[in-house]
């Protein structure tokens, strides 16, 4: 039986960290394309790609088509902002909630920023992405009604969260038998 798990959350929520643990434990492929990859490929800063995407929806459309294409094969963990909405045949959709302060702390550490800059960075990314997804797709990523599971990433560490996701995936798999 094919398994597709989508893990989403705002910048710094831990979706990649948790998704990588889950993928490894379940021996699933990782699908985690993002504008960070696009920025790296173009040799520019992430926020430059964000600005381009605000002006041209082809950035989002191209990325999201590729994510859906890769996920369609199944047996994967999708770790992207819009994965849960783009991957129609997902078996399990997980949203990671985490406070803005904690997300800023994580991004500052990960990207070598001072905390104040990281906070401004995530606020801008959140605002831009929320607006763009609504405009381009009609998706409100603040509405979590499509999710099977929401986990507070302020309280649990990545290993604990992965454990919760693994239990939920097993329950989903058992219910399909």
MDTraj code that builds the backbone (N, CA, C; nanometers):
import mdtraj as md
import numpy as np

residues = "UNK UNK UNK UNK UNK UNK UNK UNK UNK UNK UNK UNK UNK UNK UNK UNK UNK UNK UNK UNK UNK UNK UNK UNK UNK UNK UNK UNK UNK UNK UNK UNK UNK UNK UNK UNK UNK UNK UNK UNK UNK UNK UNK UNK UNK UNK UNK UNK UNK UNK UNK UNK UNK UNK UNK UNK UNK UNK UNK UNK UNK UNK UNK UNK UNK UNK UNK UNK UNK UNK UNK UNK UNK UNK UNK UNK UNK UNK UNK UNK UNK UNK UNK UNK UNK UNK UNK UNK UNK UNK UNK UNK UNK UNK UNK UNK UNK UNK UNK UNK UNK UNK UNK UNK UNK UNK UNK UNK UNK UNK UNK UNK UNK UNK UNK UNK UNK UNK UNK UNK UNK UNK UNK UNK UNK UNK UNK UNK UNK UNK UNK UNK UNK UNK UNK UNK UNK UNK UNK UNK UNK UNK UNK UNK UNK UNK UNK UNK UNK UNK UNK UNK UNK UNK UNK UNK UNK UNK UNK UNK UNK UNK UNK UNK UNK UNK UNK UNK UNK UNK UNK UNK UNK UNK UNK UNK UNK".split()
xyz = np.array([
    [0.0834, -0.1187, 0.0000],
    [0.0000, 0.0000, 0.0000],
    [0.0882, 0.1256, 0.0000],
    [0.0642, 0.2166, -0.0924],
    [0.1412, 0.3406, -0.1027],
    [0.1063, 0.4335, 0.0133],
    [0.2087, 0.5053, 0.0619],
    [0.1882, 0.6001, 0.1715],
    [0.2441, 0.7350, 0.1301],
    [0.1626, 0.8391, 0.1457],
    [0.2078, 0.9759, 0.1226],
    [0.1729, 1.0569, 0.2463],
    [0.2753, 1.1103, 0.3097],
    [0.2580, 1.1933, 0.4285],
    [0.3008, 1.3345, 0.3917],
    [0.2161, 1.4321, 0.4182],
    [0.2489, 1.5729, 0.3942],
    [0.2654, 1.6423, 0.5285],
    [0.3798, 1.7068, 0.5458],
    [0.4075, 1.7809, 0.6685],
    [0.4270, 1.9268, 0.6304],
    [0.3500, 2.0133, 0.6936],
    [0.3542, 2.1546, 0.6594],
    [0.3611, 2.2404, 0.7846],
    [0.3911, 2.3659, 0.7616],
    [0.4001, 2.4637, 0.8685],
    [0.4699, 2.5862, 0.8134],
    [0.4666, 2.6917, 0.8882],
    [0.5302, 2.8157, 0.8452],
    [0.6825, 2.8033, 0.8548],
    [0.7529, 2.9058, 0.8093],
    [0.8998, 2.9066, 0.8128],
    [0.9492, 2.8800, 0.9548],
    [1.0431, 2.7863, 0.9676],
    [1.1015, 2.7558, 1.0975],
    [1.0182, 2.6647, 1.1848],
    [0.9156, 2.6026, 1.1286],
    [0.8279, 2.5159, 1.2092],
    [0.8883, 2.3781, 1.2339],
    [0.9851, 2.3391, 1.1522],
    [1.0476, 2.2079, 1.1688],
    [1.0000, 2.1033, 1.0712],
    [0.9298, 2.1449, 0.9660],
    [0.8743, 2.0467, 0.8722],
    [0.9820, 1.9598, 0.8066],
    [1.0947, 2.0195, 0.7678],
    [1.2015, 1.9386, 0.7075],
    [1.2670, 1.8462, 0.8093],
    [1.2955, 1.8974, 0.9264],
    [1.3604, 1.8167, 1.0300],
    [1.2736, 1.6960, 1.0652],
    [1.1473, 1.7207, 1.0912],
    [1.0548, 1.6117, 1.1262],
    [1.0337, 1.5198, 1.0069],
    [1.0133, 1.5780, 0.8898],
    [0.9893, 1.4985, 0.7703],
    [1.1042, 1.4048, 0.7372],
    [1.2269, 1.4528, 0.7553],
    [1.3438, 1.3687, 0.7292],
    [1.3490, 1.2496, 0.8248],
    [1.3152, 1.2724, 0.9505],
    [1.3138, 1.1631, 1.0488],
    [1.2075, 1.0606, 1.0108],
    [1.0875, 1.1092, 0.9780],
    [0.9770, 1.0196, 0.9411],
    [1.0122, 0.9408, 0.8149],
    [1.0658, 1.0095, 0.7145],
    [1.1021, 0.9422, 0.5889],
    [1.2043, 0.8315, 0.6148],
    [1.3021, 0.8611, 0.6968],
    [1.4059, 0.7614, 0.7265],
    [1.3461, 0.6411, 0.8002],
    [1.2636, 0.6676, 0.9006],
    [1.2060, 0.5580, 0.9809],
    [1.1142, 0.4690, 0.8980],
    [1.0429, 0.5294, 0.8009],
    [0.9486, 0.4522, 0.7191],
    [1.0074, 0.4129, 0.5835],
    [1.1339, 0.4483, 0.5612],
    [1.2002, 0.4198, 0.4338],
    [1.1211, 0.4769, 0.3160],
    [1.0827, 0.6045, 0.3289],
    [1.0091, 0.6751, 0.2238],
    [1.0984, 0.7812, 0.1603],
    [1.0677, 0.8173, 0.0371],
    [1.1411, 0.9235, -0.0317],
    [1.1055, 1.0588, 0.0309],
    [1.1969, 1.1539, 0.0184],
    [1.1735, 1.2908, 0.0651],
    [1.1381, 1.3794, -0.0541],
    [1.0319, 1.4574, -0.0383],
    [0.9950, 1.5579, -0.1377],
    [0.9921, 1.6899, -0.0630],
    [1.0945, 1.7740, -0.0891],
    [1.1034, 1.8981, -0.0130],
    [1.1593, 2.0129, -0.0970],
    [1.1003, 2.0345, -0.2115],
    [1.1392, 2.1454, -0.2976],
    [1.0882, 2.2771, -0.2384],
    [1.1688, 2.3821, -0.2550],
    [1.1261, 2.5120, -0.2021],
    [1.1924, 2.6249, -0.2785],
    [1.1516, 2.7456, -0.2473],
    [1.2146, 2.8633, -0.3074],
    [1.3607, 2.8738, -0.2654],
    [1.3967, 2.8127, -0.1534],
    [1.5384, 2.8107, -0.1142],
    [1.6195, 2.7391, -0.2220],
    [1.5658, 2.6292, -0.2741],
    [1.6329, 2.5560, -0.3815],
    [1.6437, 2.6417, -0.5070],
    [1.5359, 2.7104, -0.5390],
    [1.5334, 2.7992, -0.6560],
    [1.6365, 2.9104, -0.6405],
    [1.6443, 2.9696, -0.5214],
    [1.7405, 3.0768, -0.4952],
    [1.8834, 3.0255, -0.5105],
    [1.9071, 2.9068, -0.4574],
    [2.0403, 2.8466, -0.4673],
    [2.0767, 2.8209, -0.6134],
    [1.9806, 2.7686, -0.6884],
    [2.0023, 2.7394, -0.8298],
    [2.0336, 2.8674, -0.9092],
    [1.9645, 2.9766, -0.8749],
    [1.9852, 3.1035, -0.9436],
    [2.1048, 3.1813, -0.8874],
    [2.1551, 3.1383, -0.7714],
    [2.2669, 3.2082, -0.7090],
    [2.2284, 3.3428, -0.6507],
    [2.1041, 3.3492, -0.5976],
    [2.0545, 3.4741, -0.5386],
    [2.0005, 3.4467, -0.3984],
    [1.9700, 3.5527, -0.3257],
    [1.9109, 3.5381, -0.1923],
    [1.7654, 3.4930, -0.2032],
    [1.7212, 3.4209, -0.1015],
    [1.5841, 3.3695, -0.0963],
    [1.4809, 3.4801, -0.1174],
    [1.5000, 3.5938, -0.0521],
    [1.3987, 3.6991, -0.0594],
    [1.3887, 3.7587, -0.2001],
    [1.4933, 3.7465, -0.2802],
    [1.4858, 3.7917, -0.4195],
    [1.3899, 3.7019, -0.4973],
    [1.3973, 3.5725, -0.4729],
    [1.3047, 3.4792, -0.5375],
    [1.1624, 3.5062, -0.4877],
    [1.1482, 3.5329, -0.3589],
    [1.0162, 3.5664, -0.3033],
    [0.9575, 3.6875, -0.3767],
    [1.0396, 3.7907, -0.3980],
    [0.9917, 3.9118, -0.4676],
    [0.9521, 3.8794, -0.6109],
    [1.0319, 3.7971, -0.6791],
    [0.9988, 3.7565, -0.8159],
    [0.8659, 3.6804, -0.8180],
    [0.8478, 3.5928, -0.7212],
    [0.7247, 3.5134, -0.7143],
    [0.6032, 3.6025, -0.6909],
    [0.6227, 3.7126, -0.6188],
    [0.5119, 3.8064, -0.5974],
    [0.4667, 3.8705, -0.7289],
    [0.5592, 3.8815, -0.8232],
    [0.5298, 3.9449, -0.9517],
    [0.4906, 3.8454, -1.0609],
    [0.5261, 3.7179, -1.0414],
    [0.5080, 3.6193, -1.1469],
    [0.4718, 3.4841, -1.0850],
    [0.3493, 3.4448, -1.1022],
    [0.3032, 3.3220, -1.0377],
    [0.3634, 3.1952, -1.0961],
    [0.4372, 3.2059, -1.2045],
    [0.4974, 3.0856, -1.2626],
    [0.5978, 3.0212, -1.1670],
    [0.6592, 3.0990, -1.0773],
    [0.7503, 3.0411, -0.9780],
    [0.6756, 2.9401, -0.8914],
    [0.5617, 2.9826, -0.8381],
    [0.4819, 2.8935, -0.7536],
    [0.4277, 2.7762, -0.8337],
    [0.3710, 2.8064, -0.9485],
    [0.3074, 2.7017, -1.0294],
    [0.4079, 2.5922, -1.0683],
    [0.5256, 2.6325, -1.1128],
    [0.6292, 2.5366, -1.1535],
    [0.6700, 2.4486, -1.0349],
    [0.6972, 2.5105, -0.9221],
    [0.7396, 2.4371, -0.8029],
    [0.6313, 2.3408, -0.7563],
    [0.5087, 2.3888, -0.7503],
    [0.3991, 2.3062, -0.6998],
    [0.3636, 2.1916, -0.7940],
    [0.3768, 2.2145, -0.9252],
    [0.3563, 2.1046, -1.0211],
    [0.4609, 1.9949, -0.9998],
    [0.5851, 2.0363, -0.9772],
    [0.6918, 1.9385, -0.9580],
    [0.6726, 1.8611, -0.8270],
    [0.6303, 1.9286, -0.7237],
    [0.6036, 1.8616, -0.5964],
    [0.4933, 1.7568, -0.6146],
    [0.3839, 1.7966, -0.6794],
    [0.2727, 1.7038, -0.7028],
    [0.3170, 1.5863, -0.7900],
    [0.3994, 1.6136, -0.8915],
    [0.4481, 1.5071, -0.9800],
    [0.5308, 1.4048, -0.9018],
    [0.6219, 1.4537, -0.8192],
    [0.7067, 1.3625, -0.7410],
    [0.6248, 1.2839, -0.6385],
    [0.5292, 1.3505, -0.5766],
    [0.4479, 1.2845, -0.4737],
    [0.3537, 1.1806, -0.5330],
    [0.3130, 1.2013, -0.6570],
    [0.2179, 1.1100, -0.7219],
    [0.2685, 0.9656, -0.7249],
    [0.4005, 0.9496, -0.7270],
    [0.4602, 0.8161, -0.7285],
    [0.4351, 0.7417, -0.5970],
    [0.4051, 0.8171, -0.4909],
    [0.3756, 0.7561, -0.3618],
    [0.4993, 0.7232, -0.2814],
    [0.4753, 0.6655, -0.1646],
    [0.5811, 0.6267, -0.0720],
    [0.6798, 0.7401, -0.0492],
    [0.6256, 0.8516, -0.0003],
    [0.7097, 0.9689, 0.0221],
    [0.6555, 1.0536, 0.1371],
    [0.7431, 1.1420, 0.1839],
    [0.7048, 1.2442, 0.2809],
    [0.7268, 1.3786, 0.2116],
    [0.6206, 1.4550, 0.1994],
    [0.6249, 1.5862, 0.1354],
    [0.6391, 1.6907, 0.2458],
    [0.7441, 1.7732, 0.2348],
    [0.7754, 1.8719, 0.3383],
    [0.7750, 2.0114, 0.2765],
    [0.6576, 2.0649, 0.2496],
    [0.6467, 2.1966, 0.1876],
    [0.5268, 2.2717, 0.2450],
    [0.5276, 2.4012, 0.2215],
    [0.4165, 2.4841, 0.2694],
    [0.2832, 2.4369, 0.2118],
    [0.2762, 2.4162, 0.0813],
    [0.1487, 2.3858, 0.0153],
    [0.1262, 2.2379, -0.0146],
    [0.2203, 2.1527, 0.0197],
    [0.2060, 2.0108, -0.0093],
    [0.0707, 1.9519, 0.0271],
    [0.0208, 1.9786, 0.1473],
    [-0.1080, 1.9187, 0.1850],
    [-0.2243, 1.9573, 0.0934],
    [-0.2166, 2.0717, 0.0292],
    [-0.3216, 2.1150, -0.0621],
    [-0.2943, 2.0669, -0.2044],
    [-0.1680, 2.0578, -0.2432],
    [-0.1302, 2.0219, -0.3803],
    [-0.1347, 1.8713, -0.4046],
    [-0.1083, 1.7929, -0.3014],
    [-0.1032, 1.6474, -0.3156],
    [-0.2403, 1.5922, -0.2758],
    [-0.3219, 1.5729, -0.3755],
    [-0.4622, 1.5345, -0.3516],
    [-0.4762, 1.3959, -0.2898],
    [-0.3823, 1.3060, -0.3180],
    [-0.3943, 1.1679, -0.2694],
    [-0.3104, 1.1413, -0.1438],
    [-0.2818, 1.2461, -0.0677],
    [-0.2064, 1.2281, 0.0571],
    [-0.2863, 1.1425, 0.1551],
    [-0.2157, 1.0556, 0.2252],
    [-0.2803, 0.9700, 0.3257],
    [-0.2867, 1.0375, 0.4619],
    [-0.1900, 1.1229, 0.4894],
    [-0.1814, 1.1876, 0.6200],
    [-0.1290, 1.3293, 0.6002],
    [-0.2024, 1.4262, 0.6552],
    [-0.1630, 1.5663, 0.6474],
    [-0.1380, 1.6177, 0.7891],
    [-0.0174, 1.6727, 0.8093],
    [0.0251, 1.7173, 0.9419],
    [0.0650, 1.8642, 0.9356],
    [0.0138, 1.9432, 1.0282],
    [0.0520, 2.0843, 1.0411],
    [0.1315, 2.1006, 1.1710],
    [0.2466, 2.1663, 1.1605],
    [0.3283, 2.1938, 1.2782],
    [0.3054, 2.3381, 1.3229],
    [0.2455, 2.3514, 1.4398],
    [0.2254, 2.4828, 1.5006],
    [0.3479, 2.5168, 1.5836],
    [0.3917, 2.6400, 1.5763],
    [0.5037, 2.6842, 1.6592],
    [0.4957, 2.8354, 1.6703],
    [0.5303, 2.8872, 1.7857],
    [0.5203, 3.0310, 1.8083],
    [0.6147, 3.1079, 1.7164],
    [0.5789, 3.2291, 1.6891],
    [0.6609, 3.3166, 1.6052],
    [0.7998, 3.3368, 1.6658],
    [0.8044, 3.3528, 1.7956],
    [0.9321, 3.3737, 1.8646],
    [1.0251, 3.2532, 1.8476],
    [0.9711, 3.1334, 1.8627],
    [1.0512, 3.0115, 1.8474],
    [1.0936, 2.9934, 1.7014],
    [1.0036, 3.0215, 1.6088],
    [1.0399, 3.0095, 1.4672],
    [1.1530, 3.1059, 1.4334],
    [1.1458, 3.2282, 1.4853],
    [1.2522, 3.3269, 1.4606],
    [1.3841, 3.2789, 1.5201],
    [1.3790, 3.2216, 1.6388],
    [1.5000, 3.1686, 1.7025],
    [1.5624, 3.0596, 1.6160],
    [1.4804, 2.9696, 1.5647],
    [1.5298, 2.8599, 1.4810],
    [1.5901, 2.9113, 1.3500],
    [1.5202, 3.0040, 1.2863],
    [1.5691, 3.0587, 1.1594],
    [1.6986, 3.1359, 1.1819],
    [1.7066, 3.2102, 1.2915],
    [1.8295, 3.2848, 1.3234],
    [1.9468, 3.1885, 1.3372],
    [1.9249, 3.0808, 1.4077],
    [2.0311, 2.9819, 1.4284],
    [2.0673, 2.9120, 1.2970],
    [1.9665, 2.8688, 1.2239],
    [1.9870, 2.7943, 1.0993],
    [2.0555, 2.8787, 0.9917],
    [2.0126, 3.0049, 0.9804],
    [2.0597, 3.0905, 0.8712],
    [2.1647, 3.1930, 0.9139],
    [2.2097, 3.1849, 1.0406],
    [2.3135, 3.2759, 1.0873],
    [2.2706, 3.4215, 1.0911],
    [2.1487, 3.4468, 1.1377],
    [2.0957, 3.5833, 1.1468],
    [2.0854, 3.6243, 1.2928],
    [2.0809, 3.7536, 1.3155],
    [2.0476, 3.7986, 1.4502],
    [1.8965, 3.7797, 1.4667],
    [1.8527, 3.7641, 1.5893],
    [1.7122, 3.7317, 1.6173],
    [1.6164, 3.8354, 1.5593],
    [1.6489, 3.9623, 1.5729],
    [1.5604, 4.0693, 1.5239],
    [1.5419, 4.0584, 1.3717],
    [1.6499, 4.0305, 1.3004],
    [1.6424, 4.0160, 1.1550],
    [1.5626, 3.8913, 1.1173],
    [1.5832, 3.7828, 1.1909],
    [1.5099, 3.6583, 1.1639],
    [1.3602, 3.6786, 1.1853],
    [1.3242, 3.7525, 1.2875],
    [1.1830, 3.7801, 1.3146],
    [1.1211, 3.8594, 1.1996],
    [1.1902, 3.9628, 1.1546],
    [1.1411, 4.0417, 1.0410],
    [1.1316, 3.9541, 0.9158],
    [1.2301, 3.8681, 0.8977],
    [1.2348, 3.7783, 0.7824],
    [1.1140, 3.6842, 0.7799],
    [1.0872, 3.6173, 0.8905],
    [0.9743, 3.5223, 0.8897],
    [0.8404, 3.5944, 0.8796],
    [0.8297, 3.7108, 0.9401],
    [0.7047, 3.7871, 0.9281],
    [0.6772, 3.8225, 0.7824],
    [0.7803, 3.8661, 0.7127],
    [0.7641, 3.9022, 0.5718],
    [0.7315, 3.7782, 0.4885],
    [0.8053, 3.6711, 0.5085],
    [0.7774, 3.5478, 0.4332],
    [0.6360, 3.4984, 0.4590],
    [0.5969, 3.4957, 0.5857],
    [0.4610, 3.4506, 0.6194],
    [0.3574, 3.5368, 0.5485],
    [0.3707, 3.6668, 0.5632],
    [0.2745, 3.7610, 0.5045],
    [0.2688, 3.7444, 0.3524],
    [0.3866, 3.7423, 0.2883],
    [0.3910, 3.7302, 0.1416],
    [0.3323, 3.5974, 0.0945],
    [0.3721, 3.4879, 0.1591],
    [0.3243, 3.3559, 0.1166],
    [0.1746, 3.3397, 0.1392],
    [0.1262, 3.3829, 0.2530],
    [-0.0177, 3.3722, 0.2826],
    [-0.0978, 3.4487, 0.1767],
    [-0.0538, 3.5696, 0.1457],
    [-0.1227, 3.6520, 0.0459],
    [-0.1146, 3.5882, -0.0937],
    [0.0062, 3.5421, -0.1313],
    [0.0268, 3.4846, -0.2643],
    [-0.0538, 3.3561, -0.2838],
    [-0.0557, 3.2688, -0.1852],
    [-0.1292, 3.1433, -0.1997],
    [-0.2794, 3.1682, -0.2135],
    [-0.3272, 3.2685, -0.1430],
    [-0.4690, 3.3059, -0.1534],
    [-0.4971, 3.3592, -0.2945],
    [-0.4083, 3.4461, -0.3418],
    [-0.4253, 3.5091, -0.4742],
    [-0.4130, 3.4069, -0.5869],
    [-0.3096, 3.3239, -0.5855],
    [-0.2827, 3.2322, -0.6962],
    [-0.3686, 3.1067, -0.6943],
    [-0.3982, 3.0561, -0.5746],
    [-0.4668, 2.9271, -0.5641],
    [-0.6014, 2.9324, -0.4912],
    [-0.6298, 3.0428, -0.4248],
    [-0.7505, 3.0484, -0.3420],
    [-0.7353, 2.9658, -0.2145],
    [-0.6104, 2.9410, -0.1726],
    [-0.5826, 2.8596, -0.0544],
    [-0.5508, 2.9502, 0.0640],
    [-0.6195, 2.9260, 0.1742],
    [-0.5921, 2.9963, 0.2994],
    [-0.5142, 2.8997, 0.3885],
    [-0.3814, 2.9190, 0.3948],
    [-0.3014, 2.8236, 0.4728],
    [-0.3203, 2.8394, 0.6228],
    [-0.3993, 2.9387, 0.6629],
    [-0.4315, 2.9532, 0.8053],
    [-0.5537, 2.8681, 0.8427],
    [-0.6211, 2.8135, 0.7423],
    [-0.7347, 2.7227, 0.7645],
    [-0.6797, 2.5811, 0.7622],
    [-0.6806, 2.5163, 0.8752],
    [-0.6202, 2.3835, 0.8873],
    [-0.7227, 2.2703, 0.8863],
    [-0.8392, 2.2960, 0.8313],
    [-0.9465, 2.1959, 0.8339],
    [-0.9132, 2.0705, 0.7518],
    [-0.8195, 2.0785, 0.6590],
    [-0.7853, 1.9593, 0.5795],
    [-0.6860, 1.8680, 0.6518],
    [-0.6319, 1.9121, 0.7629],
    [-0.5264, 1.8361, 0.8311],
    [-0.5831, 1.7265, 0.9209],
    [-0.5131, 1.6157, 0.9216],
    [-0.5476, 1.5044, 1.0097],
    [-0.4930, 1.5276, 1.1498],
    [-0.3856, 1.6047, 1.1561],
    [-0.3120, 1.6187, 1.2808],
    [-0.2432, 1.7545, 1.2864],
    [-0.2538, 1.8209, 1.4011],
    [-0.1777, 1.9426, 1.4280],
    [-0.0966, 1.9181, 1.5541],
    [0.0306, 1.9538, 1.5469],
    [0.1202, 1.9264, 1.6598],
    [0.1889, 2.0547, 1.7010],
    [0.1931, 2.0798, 1.8305],
    [0.2601, 2.1979, 1.8833],
    [0.4098, 2.1717, 1.8899],
    [0.4814, 2.2341, 1.7994],
    [0.6259, 2.2138, 1.7876],
    [0.7048, 2.2970, 1.8896],
    [0.6361, 2.3795, 1.9674],
    [0.7007, 2.4487, 2.0796],
    [0.7215, 2.3520, 2.1962],
    [0.6302, 2.2574, 2.2095],
    [0.6290, 2.1673, 2.3248],
    [0.7128, 2.0425, 2.3002],
    [0.7017, 1.9859, 2.1800],
    [0.7673, 1.8592, 2.1492],
    [0.8915, 1.8817, 2.0645],
    [0.9932, 1.7986, 2.0849],
    [1.1135, 1.8074, 2.0019],
    [1.0904, 1.7273, 1.8731],
    [1.1795, 1.7407, 1.7741],
    [1.1578, 1.6732, 1.6458],
    [1.1404, 1.5212, 1.6563],
    [1.2167, 1.4556, 1.7425],
    [1.2017, 1.3106, 1.7583],
    [1.0638, 1.2749, 1.8128],
    [1.0161, 1.3522, 1.9100],
    [0.8837, 1.3265, 1.9667],
    [0.7741, 1.3504, 1.8624],
    [0.7892, 1.4587, 1.7877],
    [0.6900, 1.4890, 1.6836],
    [0.6899, 1.3782, 1.5791],
    [0.8085, 1.3357, 1.5364],
    [0.8171, 1.2261, 1.4397],
    [0.7483, 1.1011, 1.4947],
    [0.7655, 1.0738, 1.6234],
    [0.6988, 0.9592, 1.6855],
    [0.5474, 0.9695, 1.6772],
    [0.4952, 1.0890, 1.6993],
    [0.3501, 1.1118, 1.6893],
    [0.3040, 1.0896, 1.5450],
    [0.3796, 1.1434, 1.4499],
    [0.3453, 1.1269, 1.3079],
    [0.3504, 0.9794, 1.2690],
    [0.4505, 0.9077, 1.3151],
    [0.4620, 0.7648, 1.2838],
    [0.3424, 0.6867, 1.3383],
    [0.2996, 0.7202, 1.4589],
    [0.1815, 0.6524, 1.5165],
    [0.0563, 0.6843, 1.4350],
    [0.0428, 0.8094, 1.3947],
    [-0.0729, 0.8490, 1.3132],
    [-0.0689, 0.7789, 1.1770],
    [0.0493, 0.7681, 1.1167],
    [0.0627, 0.7005, 0.9874],
    [0.0257, 0.5531, 1.0004],
    [0.0695, 0.4903, 1.1065],
    [0.0360, 0.3495, 1.1292],
    [-0.1151, 0.3329, 1.1490],
    [-0.1768, 0.4236, 1.2222],
    [-0.3223, 0.4175, 1.2418],
    [-0.3953, 0.4357, 1.1082],
    [-0.3470, 0.5265, 1.0251],
    [-0.4077, 0.5479, 0.8938],
    [-0.3931, 0.4226, 0.8076],
    [-0.2722, 0.3657, 0.8087],
    [-0.2444, 0.2455, 0.7300],
    [-0.3356, 0.1304, 0.7761],
    [-0.3498, 0.1143, 0.9075],
    [-0.4331, 0.0067, 0.9622],
    [-0.5810, 0.0258, 0.9244],
    [-0.6250, 0.1510, 0.9196],
    [-0.7650, 0.1764, 0.8881],
    [-0.7972, 0.1493, 0.7399],
    [-0.6943, 0.1440, 0.6544],
    [-0.7149, 0.1175, 0.5117],
    [-0.7128, -0.0297, 0.4786],
    [-0.6754, -0.1127, 0.5742],
    [-0.6655, -0.2581, 0.5471],
    [-0.8000, -0.3223, 0.5408],
])
top = md.Topology()
chain = top.add_chain()
for i, resn in enumerate(residues, 1):
    res = top.add_residue(resn, chain, resSeq=i)
    for name in ("N", "CA", "C"):
        top.add_atom(name, md.element.get_by_symbol(name[0]), res)
traj = md.Trajectory(xyz[None], top)
